[in-house]
Amino acid sequence: MKEETEPEEWLELLDKREEVLGQIADAIDRGFVLPPEWNLQYATPFLEIDQRLLPVMQEKQDELSEKINQIQRGRTANKQYGGYSGSPAYGAFFDTKK
């Protein structure tokens, strides 16, 4: 999976993957025995994808968390300095922080 892909695409792929895993689990519950070659064909690639995807998703989550924190800090600063109302007169900055 490419790192440039969007989280929405990840969710689609993960949903499809979960659906397939659910079908396999249902078959196993009904007594179906998985052939050993399926382990190499399906289970191993799933694990490899998980091992690659989880760090990428964690990195994206960390980036988004940092952006959210920056926005919150900006909002807090704006509230402390009187909010969005009133632009500075003639380009001057008046410190109204209390």
Secondary structure as UniProt FT lines:
FT   TURN            3..4
FT   HELIX           7..29
FT   TURN            30..31
FT   HELIX           36..38
FT   HELIX           39..43
FT   HELIX           44..80
FT   TURN            81..84
FT   HELIX           89..91
//
